[in-house]
Structures are given as C-alpha cells and as structure tokens.
Amino acid sequence: MDHFLYRDGTLYAEDVPISEIAAAVGTPFYVYSTATLQRHFRLFDEALEGTEHLVCYAMKANSNQAVLKTLAQAGAGMDVVSGGEYRRARAAGVPGEKIVFSGVGKTREEIALALTGGIRQFNVESEPEMAVLSAVADEMGVTAPITIRVNPDVDAKTHAKIATGKSENKFGIPIARAREVYAMAAALPGLEIVGIDVHIGSQLTDLAPYEQAYLKVAELTETLRADGHSIRRLDLGGGLGIPYERSNTDPPLPSDYGAMVKRVLGHLGCEIEIEPGRLIAGNAGLMVSEVIYVKSGEGRDFLIIDGAMNDLIRPAMYEAHHDIVPVIEPAVGVEPQPIDIVGPVCESGDTFAKQRPMPPLNAGDLVAFRSAGAYGAVMASEYNSRPMIPEVLVHGDQFAVIRARPTFDEMINRDTIPEWL
Ligand SMILES: *Cc1c(COP(=O)(O)O)cnc(C)c1O
C-alpha cells in the first residue's frame, strides 16, 4: 500500500496534488511519500517483533539525506556499500553502531573511515578483504567487528543482473569453505567475529529461495559454534520484491517473511539484521513526467515524454516494468489504446513501455511512473546533458524540494578547461 491515490479525479501524494508540485518545481521530478516510507519500515520492524533485531535500510536504493533522516528517525539502521554512503548515513544522523558495511570492494580508505567513525559490523566478502581489514584495524589499534558473507548457492529466480546468491556470482565466499575462512578470521589480529551474513539477490517474489538459504545458515551457525566461534548475529540481507505490476500476483509480505525467519532461525537465539532497500523505498516514490508530443508512426503511436532513461534507467537496464498512470484520472468508460512510451534521449533503449494500454493523452498532460522510489534517482545521470531531476518529499499536506535541479551553468561549470586550450 502506498499514499499515491486519486482524489476528485486527480492524483495526490498524501494530501498534496501532484499537479501542484509539478507547477512548483517543473517536470520531470521524483516525489516521495513520508507516510509510505515510514509504513514500509514499520512493516519490517513489526515482522521481527519478539526477536532482537535491527532493520538496516539498504540505502543504495535511495540515499537522499531527507529519506535517510525520515527512516533513521523511525529507528532504522543503515546498510552501506561505499565510503560515500557511510558519510551520507552519518550526515543524516545515523550513529556508527547502527551502520553495517557491505560490498565486495571496500578500500583501505573506506575501511579506515568506518573504523574511525564507528561501525556496527563489516560484512566481509573475501579473504583478501579480510586480510586488509585485519591489517588496517591492527595498525589503528582497534578491533573490527565482522560477519562473513557466505554464498549459499541458491537460485533466487530473479533478473540475472540482480541475482547474487549463485556460486557463479561475485559475492561472498562459498558456503562450503565457510569453516576454513572463519578459522582464518579467528586467527587474524584486529578482527572480532560476530555473526554470519547472507544476501541472495533483489526483487525476490518467492520466499522459497530465502528459506533454502536460511536453512543452510542455520546449519552453518551450529557448525561454527561447535568450532568455537561466537555467532550471535545473523544478517539476512534484503531483496524482498515489490509488485511493479498491480495486475500481477503480489509478492510475499514482510510479515510472511518475518514469520519464516523466526520459524527457520528463531531457535538459534541470534540477533537478526535485515537489509531491505527496494521494499522500503520503491513504492514510496513516483517519477512524474509531462507529455511533449504524441507522434503517430507506422502501425504504432508514440507518447514522447520529458522523462528519459537517464532519469529512470530500470526499464532500459533490467527490462523492468513500471505502471504508468495519467495524473488526471481517466473518465469512466474511456477505452485505453496501446502506445509506446518513450523519452527524448537519442537511443532506442530510451523506451519505457511498448504498446502499453493508456487512455488518450495530449501534449502538456502529466503521467506518473509508479514504484520509482528505489533505484531511480540514485541511478540517474546527466546523459544528453539533461539536468538531474529534482526530488521532492511530501509529508501530509506539506512538500519540500530535497534535491534541487541544477542550473545549466552549474552543470557546465563542473567541467574545467586545461590551460593549453
Ligand atoms: C542491494 C542490497 C540490498 C538491498 O536489496 P533490495 O532488493 O533493495 O532490498 C541489501 N543488502 C545488500 C548487501 C545489497 O547489496
């Protein structure tokens, strides 16, 4: 459920008409709903009630400072995958002890940054990383709390670009080698083993792969404890999918997920961490765009809008579907007609939807892409010298620009001319 609904025939974000935001900031833009962000965080938090836990929002999904602050104030920790994200989390007021550091390529500088600023744990992804982490911590005279990310070799049955739990993926160490690698960690200076980490992919629409993976983690917990390691925390990753198509069957709910986690892992007495990104931010955001032209082609028509692949790359990159709805609710009985919805970028890949049934639209009309709050603004670029589009946060009947559109001068002046020119 989200807070983007039609009222009196026009689309609202909470209590603010989308058309009012469009008039104030211009199109295209992203708009996020505070109530939806809070609600999705709470769903996860409540799903794990009765078990010691921390929901660490995977901030790569949407790392705007205002979004982070909204979630941090609700009680969220953060899952970061770079020094930049670590800095953003700290800047939003998240204490180090609520930040977990994931990612396969942590540099010495990033490790030192987190050790200096405070960190809940590093999720270590390889032996070379473990060696560097040990060396940096030892040089600094501190101890780095770690989990080791194990790759359980399960098929998450999701898009190949966002599957991470098969043995051919670059993530984690093979679960079969876990005992050996935990023994190495225990022997290294500067490290303190606190648990196990697993993350099998993104946009999972079935709980079965999770359960397979968590059963393996449960078994590994017992084995590692028997080996003498202190396994007191289980980081179970993120990845719960969202319904990008309203017409499709719904993915599992956080409450179903939480019940499964407790059933499979509850007996171990571990603190549970989860790292949802998409399910918290995805349906909490829209991208709003204006129709520039309606073009009649041979055998098909095109809706050319002012949003493009540089603003929202998911359709071009993952063949992703976004529901696209008119901001003015179509009158009852209006027959939708198939149309291709495309942006202005000079690439055929700049196509959001092919032969999508839409009500008749004209130049100047607004459309909203649903489920655009995660992996939207954070993946945007200025390709074709199109300015990064603004982000707006709604809270009840208020709204605020939380990242402004740059001016063209700002964009151009980021380049510098060498003295020989
Ligand atoms: C991307 C990622 C997540 C979040 O995945 P979602 O599908 O957005 O929930 C969590 N943990 C790690 C390690 C990730 O890389």
The ligand as a Gaussian input file, in Angstrom:
#p B3LYP/6-31G(d) Opt

LIG

0 1
 C       21.259000      -4.261000      -2.742000
 C       21.460000      -4.893000      -1.439000
 C       20.417000      -4.945000      -0.501000
 C       19.037000      -4.409000      -0.782000
 O       18.346000      -5.110000      -1.755000
 P       16.820000      -4.728000      -2.037000
 O       16.440000      -5.613000      -3.143000
 O       16.776000      -3.294000      -2.431000
 O       16.057000      -4.994000      -0.796000
 C       20.687000      -5.481000       0.733000
 N       21.909000      -5.972000       1.058000
 C       22.933000      -5.949000       0.177000
 C       24.246000      -6.476000       0.577000
 C       22.750000      -5.418000      -1.102000
 O       23.758000      -5.401000      -1.959000

